[in-house]
């Protein structure tokens, strides 16, 4: 039970939502763990993309590589980026 709580918390769930989920009669621990795993794997891929973007940007800023404006934003959530752009300009 504690492990499930910790995984849900790691994924940003509030305790009140976790309590409701775990109290459901049809709560499936194996299915929940599979979902946790998938979410964490997706996060790894996203973070690897962000790290690659940082590396390319460093090379670009130091004059060792030319990158497009689009490449500056690889790995970021495109919907959030659009929202930020609307609020910035």
C-alpha positions as CSV (number, residue, x, y, z in Angstrom):
1,X,0.0,0.0,0.0
2,X,2.8,2.4,0.9
3,X,4.6,1.7,-2.4
4,X,1.4,2.6,-4.3
5,X,1.0,5.8,-2.4
6,X,4.7,6.7,-3.0
7,X,4.3,6.0,-6.8
8,X,1.2,8.1,-7.0
9,X,2.9,10.9,-5.1
10,X,5.9,10.7,-7.3
11,X,3.6,11.3,-10.3
12,X,2.1,14.3,-8.6
13,X,-1.2,13.0,-7.4
14,X,-2.6,14.8,-4.3
15,X,-3.1,12.5,-1.3
16,X,-6.9,13.0,-1.4
17,X,-7.0,11.6,-4.9
18,X,-4.7,8.7,-4.0
19,X,-7.0,7.8,-1.1
20,X,-10.0,7.7,-3.4
21,X,-8.2,5.6,-6.0
22,X,-6.9,3.0,-3.5
23,X,-10.4,2.8,-1.8
24,X,-12.1,1.7,-5.0
25,X,-13.3,-1.9,-5.0
26,X,-12.0,-2.5,-8.5
27,X,-8.5,-1.0,-7.9
28,X,-6.0,-3.2,-9.7
29,X,-2.5,-3.0,-8.3
30,X,-0.9,-4.7,-11.4
31,X,-2.6,-2.4,-13.8
32,X,-1.7,0.6,-11.7
33,X,2.0,-0.4,-11.6
34,X,1.9,-0.8,-15.4
35,X,0.5,2.7,-15.7
36,X,3.1,4.1,-13.4
37,X,5.8,2.3,-15.4
38,X,4.5,3.7,-18.7
39,X,4.3,7.3,-17.3
40,X,7.9,7.1,-15.9
41,X,9.2,5.7,-19.2
42,X,7.6,8.6,-21.1
43,X,9.2,11.0,-18.6
44,X,12.6,9.4,-19.2
45,X,12.2,9.9,-23.0
46,X,11.0,13.5,-22.5
47,X,13.9,14.3,-20.2
48,X,16.4,12.7,-22.6
49,X,15.1,15.0,-25.3
50,X,15.5,18.0,-23.1
51,X,19.1,17.0,-22.3
52,X,19.8,16.7,-26.0
53,X,18.3,20.1,-26.6
54,X,20.5,21.5,-23.8
55,X,23.6,19.9,-25.4
56,X,22.7,21.2,-28.9
57,X,22.1,24.7,-27.5
58,X,25.4,24.7,-25.7
59,X,27.2,23.8,-29.0
60,X,25.2,26.4,-30.8
61,X,26.0,29.2,-28.3
62,X,29.7,28.3,-28.4
63,X,29.7,28.5,-32.2
64,X,30.3,24.8,-32.7
65,X,26.9,23.9,-34.3
66,X,24.1,25.7,-36.0
67,X,20.6,24.7,-35.0
68,X,17.2,25.9,-36.1
69,X,14.8,27.9,-33.9
70,X,12.6,24.8,-33.8
71,X,15.4,22.7,-32.4
72,X,15.6,25.1,-29.4
73,X,12.3,23.7,-28.2
74,X,12.6,19.9,-28.6
75,X,11.4,18.1,-25.5
76,X,9.1,20.9,-24.3
77,X,5.4,20.4,-24.1
78,X,4.2,22.1,-27.3
79,X,0.8,23.0,-25.8
80,X,2.3,24.7,-22.8
81,X,4.8,26.4,-25.1
82,X,2.0,27.9,-27.2
83,X,0.2,29.1,-24.1
84,X,3.4,30.8,-22.9
85,X,3.9,32.4,-26.3
86,X,0.4,33.8,-26.1
87,X,1.0,35.3,-22.7
88,X,4.4,36.7,-23.6
89,X,3.7,38.7,-26.7
